[in-house]
Amino acid sequence: MENLPVPHILSPSRAKGSSLMNDSDLSRRNLRFGWALFGLFVLLFAGTVLVALLYLQLD
């Protein structure tokens, strides 16, 4: 049987809890994602209202 590949062990600095991204970078990214989701919600809501008004005008 062949030996299976051994998983890489984290270095001691990474094992102690240091992350790949700073907290400020992560919070900035999450804030941008939140605003994008809010913008998508507003666009969907406005589109729904416009379709309803168009339906009323054409009826």
PDB file with SEQRES, HELIX, SHEET and CRYST1 records, atoms N, CA, C and O in Angstrom:
SEQRES   1 A   59  MET GLU ASN LEU PRO VAL PRO HIS ILE LEU SER PRO SER          
SEQRES   2 A   59  ARG ALA LYS GLY SER SER LEU MET ASN ASP SER ASP LEU          
SEQRES   3 A   59  SER ARG ARG ASN LEU ARG PHE GLY TRP ALA LEU PHE GLY          
SEQRES   4 A   59  LEU PHE VAL LEU LEU PHE ALA GLY THR VAL LEU VAL ALA          
SEQRES   5 A   59  LEU LEU TYR LEU GLN LEU ASP                                  
HELIX    1 AA1 PRO A   12  ALA A   15  1                                   4    
HELIX    2 AA2 ASP A   23  LEU A   58  1                                  36    
CRYST1    1.000    1.000    1.000  90.00  90.00  90.00 P 1           1          
ATOM      1  N   MET A   1       0.832  -1.195   0.000  1.00  0.00           N  
ATOM      2  CA  MET A   1       0.000   0.000   0.000  1.00  0.00           C  
ATOM      3  C   MET A   1       0.870   1.249   0.000  1.00  0.00           C  
ATOM      4  O   MET A   1       1.928   1.298   0.628  1.00  0.00           O  
ATOM      5  N   GLU A   2       0.396   2.244  -0.716  1.00  0.00           N  
ATOM      6  CA  GLU A   2       1.119   3.512  -0.737  1.00  0.00           C  
ATOM      7  C   GLU A   2       0.819   4.301   0.529  1.00  0.00           C  
ATOM      8  O   GLU A   2      -0.248   4.174   1.130  1.00  0.00           O  
ATOM      9  N   ASN A   3       1.770   5.101   0.907  1.00  0.00           N  
ATOM     10  CA  ASN A   3       1.542   5.986   2.049  1.00  0.00           C  
ATOM     11  C   ASN A   3       0.656   7.140   1.624  1.00  0.00           C  
ATOM     12  O   ASN A   3       0.846   7.717   0.553  1.00  0.00           O  
ATOM     13  N   LEU A   4      -0.295   7.472   2.450  1.00  0.00           N  
ATOM     14  CA  LEU A   4      -1.179   8.596   2.170  1.00  0.00           C  
ATOM     15  C   LEU A   4      -0.454   9.899   2.470  1.00  0.00           C  
ATOM     16  O   LEU A   4       0.418   9.932   3.338  1.00  0.00           O  
ATOM     17  N   PRO A   5      -0.803  10.978   1.763  1.00  0.00           N  
ATOM     18  CA  PRO A   5      -0.150  12.257   2.058  1.00  0.00           C  
ATOM     19  C   PRO A   5      -0.498  12.734   3.464  1.00  0.00           C  
ATOM     20  O   PRO A   5      -1.632  12.602   3.924  1.00  0.00           O  
ATOM     21  N   VAL A   6       0.485  13.276   4.114  1.00  0.00           N  
ATOM     22  CA  VAL A   6       0.316  13.760   5.480  1.00  0.00           C  
ATOM     23  C   VAL A   6      -0.139  15.217   5.420  1.00  0.00           C  
ATOM     24  O   VAL A   6       0.446  16.008   4.680  1.00  0.00           O  
ATOM     25  N   PRO A   7      -1.174  15.588   6.184  1.00  0.00           N  
ATOM     26  CA  PRO A   7      -1.604  16.993   6.172  1.00  0.00           C  
ATOM     27  C   PRO A   7      -0.525  17.887   6.775  1.00  0.00           C  
ATOM     28  O   PRO A   7       0.204  17.494   7.685  1.00  0.00           O  
ATOM     29  N   HIS A   8      -0.449  19.093   6.241  1.00  0.00           N  
ATOM     30  CA  HIS A   8       0.532  20.046   6.752  1.00  0.00           C  
ATOM     31  C   HIS A   8       0.108  20.527   8.133  1.00  0.00           C  
ATOM     32  O   HIS A   8      -1.057  20.846   8.371  1.00  0.00           O  
ATOM     33  N   ILE A   9       1.066  20.569   9.018  1.00  0.00           N  
ATOM     34  CA  ILE A   9       0.811  21.044  10.377  1.00  0.00           C  
ATOM     35  C   ILE A   9       1.050  22.546  10.394  1.00  0.00           C  
ATOM     36  O   ILE A   9       2.030  23.034   9.830  1.00  0.00           O  
ATOM     37  N   LEU A  10       0.150  23.276  11.044  1.00  0.00           N  
ATOM     38  CA  LEU A  10       0.281  24.728  11.110  1.00  0.00           C  
ATOM     39  C   LEU A  10       1.526  25.118  11.888  1.00  0.00           C  
ATOM     40  O   LEU A  10       1.913  24.448  12.846  1.00  0.00           O  
ATOM     41  N   SER A  11       2.134  26.188  11.473  1.00  0.00           N  
ATOM     42  CA  SER A  11       3.289  26.695  12.205  1.00  0.00           C  
ATOM     43  C   SER A  11       2.822  27.195  13.574  1.00  0.00           C  
ATOM     44  O   SER A  11       1.645  27.516  13.738  1.00  0.00           O  
ATOM     45  N   PRO A  12       3.706  27.265  14.537  1.00  0.00           N  
ATOM     46  CA  PRO A  12       3.289  27.700  15.883  1.00  0.00           C  
ATOM     47  C   PRO A  12       2.654  29.085  15.913  1.00  0.00           C  
ATOM     48  O   PRO A  12       1.761  29.333  16.723  1.00  0.00           O  
ATOM     49  N   SER A  13       3.098  29.995  15.044  1.00  0.00           N  
ATOM     50  CA  SER A  13       2.501  31.331  15.063  1.00  0.00           C  
ATOM     51  C   SER A  13       1.061  31.286  14.575  1.00  0.00           C  
ATOM     52  O   SER A  13       0.219  32.016  15.098  1.00  0.00           O  
ATOM     53  N   ARG A  14       0.755  30.452  13.589  1.00  0.00           N  
ATOM     54  CA  ARG A  14      -0.613  30.342  13.077  1.00  0.00           C  
ATOM     55  C   ARG A  14      -1.489  29.542  14.038  1.00  0.00           C  
ATOM     56  O   ARG A  14      -2.691  29.787  14.134  1.00  0.00           O  
ATOM     57  N   ALA A  15      -0.892  28.591  14.744  1.00  0.00           N  
ATOM     58  CA  ALA A  15      -1.665  27.750  15.651  1.00  0.00           C  
ATOM     59  C   ALA A  15      -2.142  28.528  16.873  1.00  0.00           C  
ATOM     60  O   ALA A  15      -3.127  28.139  17.501  1.00  0.00           O  
ATOM     61  N   LYS A  16      -1.466  29.610  17.219  1.00  0.00           N  
ATOM     62  CA  LYS A  16      -1.843  30.371  18.407  1.00  0.00           C  
ATOM     63  C   LYS A  16      -3.017  31.295  18.173  1.00  0.00           C  
ATOM     64  O   LYS A  16      -3.469  31.954  19.111  1.00  0.00           O  
ATOM     65  N   GLY A  17      -3.530  31.368  16.949  1.00  0.00           N  
ATOM     66  CA  GLY A  17      -4.724  32.167  16.725  1.00  0.00           C  
ATOM     67  C   GLY A  17      -4.541  33.358  15.818  1.00  0.00           C  
ATOM     68  O   GLY A  17      -5.483  34.124  15.615  1.00  0.00           O  
ATOM     69  N   SER A  18      -3.353  33.538  15.264  1.00  0.00           N  
ATOM     70  CA  SER A  18      -3.217  34.653  14.331  1.00  0.00           C  
ATOM     71  C   SER A  18      -3.990  34.313  13.065  1.00  0.00           C  
ATOM     72  O   SER A  18      -3.906  33.195  12.558  1.00  0.00           O  
ATOM     73  N   SER A  19      -4.722  35.259  12.572  1.00  0.00           N  
ATOM     74  CA  SER A  19      -5.575  34.996  11.418  1.00  0.00           C  
ATOM     75  C   SER A  19      -4.905  35.488  10.149  1.00  0.00           C  
ATOM     76  O   SER A  19      -3.906  36.206  10.195  1.00  0.00           O  
ATOM     77  N   LEU A  20      -5.467  35.093   9.018  1.00  0.00           N  
ATOM     78  CA  LEU A  20      -4.935  35.520   7.734  1.00  0.00           C  
ATOM     79  C   LEU A  20      -5.290  36.975   7.448  1.00  0.00           C  
ATOM     80  O   LEU A  20      -4.541  37.675   6.767  1.00  0.00           O  
ATOM     81  N   MET A  21      -6.425  37.429   7.963  1.00  0.00           N  
ATOM     82  CA  MET A  21      -6.880  38.798   7.730  1.00  0.00           C  
ATOM     83  C   MET A  21      -6.976  39.526   9.062  1.00  0.00           C  
ATOM     84  O   MET A  21      -7.304  38.930  10.089  1.00  0.00           O  
ATOM     85  N   ASN A  22      -6.688  40.814   9.032  1.00  0.00           N  
ATOM     86  CA  ASN A  22      -6.862  41.633  10.233  1.00  0.00           C  
ATOM     87  C   ASN A  22      -8.347  41.801  10.511  1.00  0.00           C  
ATOM     88  O   ASN A  22      -9.177  41.655   9.614  1.00  0.00           O  
ATOM     89  N   ASP A  23      -8.671  42.107  11.752  1.00  0.00           N  
ATOM     90  CA  ASP A  23     -10.071  42.331  12.102  1.00  0.00           C  
ATOM     91  C   ASP A  23     -10.634  43.542  11.373  1.00  0.00           C  
ATOM     92  O   ASP A  23     -11.804  43.548  10.991  1.00  0.00           O  
ATOM     93  N   SER A  24      -9.813  44.564  11.177  1.00  0.00           N  
ATOM     94  CA  SER A  24     -10.301  45.751  10.472  1.00  0.00           C  
ATOM     95  C   SER A  24     -10.584  45.434   9.008  1.00  0.00           C  
ATOM     96  O   SER A  24     -11.553  45.941   8.441  1.00  0.00           O  
ATOM     97  N   ASP A  25      -9.749  44.602   8.392  1.00  0.00           N  
ATOM     98  CA  ASP A  25      -9.997  44.200   7.005  1.00  0.00           C  
ATOM     99  C   ASP A  25     -11.274  43.381   6.896  1.00  0.00           C  
ATOM    100  O   ASP A  25     -12.073  43.575   5.979  1.00  0.00           O  
ATOM    101  N   LEU A  26     -11.456  42.474   7.833  1.00  0.00           N  
ATOM    102  CA  LEU A  26     -12.644  41.631   7.815  1.00  0.00           C  
ATOM    103  C   LEU A  26     -13.902  42.449   8.062  1.00  0.00           C  
ATOM    104  O   LEU A  26     -14.922  42.225   7.411  1.00  0.00           O  
ATOM    105  N   SER A  27     -13.843  43.389   8.986  1.00  0.00           N  
ATOM    106  CA  SER A  27     -15.026  44.212   9.262  1.00  0.00           C  
ATOM    107  C   SER A  27     -15.340  45.122   8.079  1.00  0.00           C  
ATOM    108  O   SER A  27     -16.509  45.346   7.766  1.00  0.00           O  
ATOM    109  N   ARG A  28     -14.314  45.648   7.422  1.00  0.00           N  
ATOM    110  CA  ARG A  28     -14.531  46.491   6.237  1.00  0.00           C  
ATOM    111  C   ARG A  28     -15.165  45.675   5.111  1.00  0.00           C  
ATOM    112  O   ARG A  28     -16.063  46.149   4.415  1.00  0.00           O  
ATOM    113  N   ARG A  29     -14.692  44.459   4.945  1.00  0.00           N  
ATOM    114  CA  ARG A  29     -15.245  43.583   3.910  1.00  0.00           C  
ATOM    115  C   ARG A  29     -16.695  43.204   4.226  1.00  0.00           C  
ATOM    116  O   ARG A  29     -17.545  43.190   3.336  1.00  0.00           O  
ATOM    117  N   ASN A  30     -16.967  42.898   5.486  1.00  0.00           N  
ATOM    118  CA  ASN A  30     -18.332  42.565   5.883  1.00  0.00           C  
ATOM    119  C   ASN A  30     -19.267  43.756   5.733  1.00  0.00           C  
ATOM    120  O   ASN A  30     -20.425  43.593   5.350  1.00  0.00           O  
ATOM    121  N   LEU A  31     -18.771  44.952   6.033  1.00  0.00           N  
ATOM    122  CA  LEU A  31     -19.586  46.157   5.881  1.00  0.00           C  
ATOM    123  C   LEU A  31     -19.925  46.390   4.411  1.00  0.00           C  
ATOM    124  O   LEU A  31     -21.062  46.727   4.080  1.00  0.00           O  
ATOM    125  N   ARG A  32     -18.945  46.212   3.534  1.00  0.00           N  
ATOM    126  CA  ARG A  32     -19.180  46.369   2.099  1.00  0.00           C  
ATOM    127  C   ARG A  32     -20.194  45.330   1.605  1.00  0.00           C  
ATOM    128  O   ARG A  32     -21.066  45.646   0.795  1.00  0.00           O  
ATOM    129  N   PHE A  33     -20.078  44.110   2.086  1.00  0.00           N  
ATOM    130  CA  PHE A  33     -21.014  43.057   1.711  1.00  0.00           C  
ATOM    131  C   PHE A  33     -22.419  43.382   2.218  1.00  0.00           C  
ATOM    132  O   PHE A  33     -23.401  43.144   1.514  1.00  0.00           O  
ATOM    133  N   GLY A  34     -22.521  43.919   3.424  1.00  0.00           N  
ATOM    134  CA  GLY A  34     -23.820  44.313   3.968  1.00  0.00           C  
ATOM    135  C   GLY A  34     -24.473  45.413   3.157  1.00  0.00           C  
ATOM    136  O   GLY A  34     -25.672  45.353   2.888  1.00  0.00           O  
ATOM    137  N   TRP A  35     -23.697  46.427   2.760  1.00  0.00           N  
ATOM    138  CA  TRP A  35     -24.249  47.496   1.923  1.00  0.00           C  
ATOM    139  C   TRP A  35     -24.676  46.964   0.559  1.00  0.00           C  
ATOM    140  O   TRP A  35     -25.681  47.411   0.006  1.00  0.00           O  
ATOM    141  N   ALA A  36     -23.924  46.016   0.016  1.00  0.00           N  
ATOM    142  CA  ALA A  36     -24.303  45.425  -1.270  1.00  0.00           C  
ATOM    143  C   ALA A  36     -25.622  44.664  -1.145  1.00  0.00           C  
ATOM    144  O   ALA A  36     -26.469  44.745  -2.035  1.00  0.00           O  
ATOM    145  N   LEU A  37     -25.801  43.934  -0.059  1.00  0.00           N  
ATOM    146  CA  LEU A  37     -27.064  43.227   0.159  1.00  0.00           C  
ATOM    147  C   LEU A  37     -28.217  44.202   0.352  1.00  0.00           C  
ATOM    148  O   LEU A  37     -29.320  43.964  -0.141  1.00  0.00           O  
ATOM    149  N   PHE A  38     -27.973  45.291   1.062  1.00  0.00           N  
ATOM    150  CA  PHE A  38     -29.004  46.305   1.251  1.00  0.00           C  
ATOM    151  C   PHE A  38     -29.378  46.940  -0.084  1.00  0.00           C  
ATOM    152  O   PHE A  38     -30.558  47.162  -0.357  1.00  0.00           O  
ATOM    153  N   GLY A  39     -28.382  47.235  -0.916  1.00  0.00           N  
ATOM    154  CA  GLY A  39     -28.649  47.788  -2.246  1.00  0.00           C  
ATOM    155  C   GLY A  39     -29.457  46.830  -3.104  1.00  0.00           C  
ATOM    156  O   GLY A  39     -30.353  47.252  -3.835  1.00  0.00           O  
ATOM    157  N   LEU A  40     -29.146  45.550  -3.019  1.00  0.00           N  
ATOM    158  CA  LEU A  40     -29.914  44.548  -3.761  1.00  0.00           C  
ATOM    159  C   LEU A  40     -31.361  44.512  -3.280  1.00  0.00           C  
ATOM    160  O   LEU A  40     -32.280  44.395  -4.091  1.00  0.00           O  
ATOM    161  N   PHE A  41     -31.570  44.611  -1.978  1.00  0.00           N  
ATOM    162  CA  PHE A  41     -32.919  44.645  -1.425  1.00  0.00           C  
ATOM    163  C   PHE A  41     -33.688  45.857  -1.940  1.00  0.00           C  
ATOM    164  O   PHE A  41     -34.849  45.739  -2.333  1.00  0.00           O  
ATOM    165  N   VAL A  42     -33.044  47.020  -1.937  1.00  0.00           N  
ATOM    166  CA  VAL A  42     -33.706  48.246  -2.402  1.00  0.00           C  
ATOM    167  C   VAL A  42     -34.063  48.123  -3.878  1.00  0.00           C  
ATOM    168  O   VAL A  42     -35.161  48.507  -4.281  1.00  0.00           O  
ATOM    169  N   LEU A  43     -33.149  47.591  -4.690  1.00  0.00           N  
ATOM    170  CA  LEU A  43     -33.434  47.409  -6.117  1.00  0.00           C  
ATOM    171  C   LEU A  43     -34.598  46.447  -6.348  1.00  0.00           C  
ATOM    172  O   LEU A  43     -35.457  46.706  -7.190  1.00  0.00           O  
ATOM    173  N   LEU A  44     -34.631  45.350  -5.612  1.00  0.00           N  
ATOM    174  CA  LEU A  44     -35.734  44.399  -5.758  1.00  0.00           C  
ATOM    175  C   LEU A  44     -37.056  45.014  -5.317  1.00  0.00           C  
ATOM    176  O   LEU A  44     -38.084  44.801  -5.959  1.00  0.00           O  
ATOM    177  N   PHE A  45     -37.034  45.770  -4.232  1.00  0.00           N  
ATOM    178  CA  PHE A  45     -38.252  46.406  -3.749  1.00  0.00           C  
ATOM    179  C   PHE A  45     -38.748  47.447  -4.743  1.00  0.00           C  
ATOM    180  O   PHE A  45     -39.942  47.502  -5.041  1.00  0.00           O  
ATOM    181  N   ALA A  46     -37.838  48.275  -5.258  1.00  0.00           N  
ATOM    182  CA  ALA A  46     -38.221  49.294  -6.240  1.00  0.00           C  
ATOM    183  C   ALA A  46     -38.738  48.638  -7.516  1.00  0.00           C  
ATOM    184  O   ALA A  46     -39.697  49.123  -8.118  1.00  0.00           O  
ATOM    185  N   GLY A  47     -38.120  47.554  -7.927  1.00  0.00           N  
ATOM    186  CA  GLY A  47     -38.592  46.835  -9.107  1.00  0.00           C  
ATOM    187  C   GLY A  47     -39.983  46.273  -8.910  1.00  0.00           C  
ATOM    188  O   GLY A  47     -40.798  46.285  -9.833  1.00  0.00           O  
ATOM    189  N   THR A  48     -40.262  45.781  -7.721  1.00  0.00           N  
ATOM    190  CA  THR A  48     -41.590  45.257  -7.419  1.00  0.00           C  
ATOM    191  C   THR A  48     -42.635  46.363  -7.490  1.00  0.00           C  
ATOM    192  O   THR A  48     -43.715  46.167  -8.047  1.00  0.00           O  
ATOM    193  N   VAL A  49     -42.316  47.516  -6.929  1.00  0.00           N  
ATOM    194  CA  VAL A  49     -43.245  48.650  -6.961  1.00  0.00           C  
ATOM    195  C   VAL A  49     -43.462  49.116  -8.399  1.00  0.00           C  
ATOM    196  O   VAL A  49     -44.594  49.401  -8.790  1.00  0.00           O  
ATOM    197  N   LEU A  50     -42.399  49.197  -9.185  1.00  0.00           N  
ATOM    198  CA  LEU A  50     -42.529  49.623 -10.580  1.00  0.00           C  
ATOM    199  C   LEU A  50     -43.369  48.651 -11.403  1.00  0.00           C  
ATOM    200  O   LEU A  50     -44.172  49.077 -12.232  1.00  0.00           O  
ATOM    201  N   VAL A  51     -43.192  47.366 -11.184  1.00  0.00           N  
ATOM    202  CA  VAL A  51     -44.003  46.375 -11.900  1.00  0.00           C  
ATOM    203  C   VAL A  51     -45.461  46.501 -11.491  1.00  0.00           C  
ATOM    204  O   VAL A  51     -46.348  46.384 -12.337  1.00  0.00           O  
ATOM    205  N   ALA A  52     -45.727  46.738 -10.213  1.00  0.00           N  
ATOM    206  CA  ALA A  52     -47.107  46.901  -9.753  1.00  0.00           C  
ATOM    207  C   ALA A  52     -47.740  48.145 -10.365  1.00  0.00           C  
ATOM    208  O   ALA A  52     -48.888  48.096 -10.807  1.00  0.00           O  
ATOM    209  N   LEU A  53     -47.013  49.261 -10.397  1.00  0.00           N  
ATOM    210  CA  LEU A  53     -47.546  50.484 -10.997  1.00  0.00           C  
ATOM    211  C   LEU A  53     -47.764  50.321 -12.497  1.00  0.00           C  
ATOM    212  O   LEU A  53     -48.755  50.810 -13.041  1.00  0.00           O  
ATOM    213  N   LEU A  54     -46.853  49.644 -13.156  1.00  0.00           N  
ATOM    214  CA  LEU A  54     -47.009  49.385 -14.587  1.00  0.00           C  
ATOM    215  C   LEU A  54     -48.229  48.504 -14.846  1.00  0.00           C  
ATOM    216  O   LEU A  54     -48.967  48.727 -15.806  1.00  0.00           O  
ATOM    217  N   TYR A  55     -48.436  47.526 -14.007  1.00  0.00           N  
ATOM    218  CA  TYR A  55     -49.594  46.651 -14.141  1.00  0.00           C  
ATOM    219  C   TYR A  55     -50.891  47.450 -13.966  1.00  0.00           C  
ATOM    220  O   TYR A  55     -51.856  47.235 -14.699  1.00  0.00           O  
ATOM    221  N   LEU A  56     -50.912  48.370 -12.995  1.00  0.00           N  
ATOM    222  CA  LEU A  56     -52.103  49.187 -12.781  1.00  0.00           C  
ATOM    223  C   LEU A  56     -52.355  50.129 -13.956  1.00  0.00           C  
ATOM    224  O   LEU A  56     -53.508  50.371 -14.313  1.00  0.00           O  
ATOM    225  N   GLN A  57     -51.304  50.660 -14.556  1.00  0.00           N  
ATOM    226  CA  GLN A  57     -51.464  51.571 -15.688  1.00  0.00           C  
ATOM    227  C   GLN A  57     -51.974  50.845 -16.929  1.00  0.00           C  
ATOM    228  O   GLN A  57     -52.762  51.403 -17.692  1.00  0.00           O  
ATOM    229  N   LEU A  58     -51.537  49.627 -17.134  1.00  0.00           N  
ATOM    230  CA  LEU A  58     -51.920  48.884 -18.336  1.00  0.00           C  
ATOM    231  C   LEU A  58     -53.238  48.135 -18.175  1.00  0.00           C  
ATOM    232  O   LEU A  58     -53.755  47.582 -19.146  1.00  0.00           O  
ATOM    233  N   ASP A  59     -53.773  48.112 -16.996  1.00  0.00           N  
ATOM    234  CA  ASP A  59     -55.023  47.380 -16.747  1.00  0.00           C  
ATOM    235  C   ASP A  59     -56.226  48.158 -17.196  1.00  0.00           C  
ATOM    236  O   ASP A  59     -57.354  47.684 -17.058  1.00  0.00           O  
TER     237      ASP A  59                                                      
END                                                                             
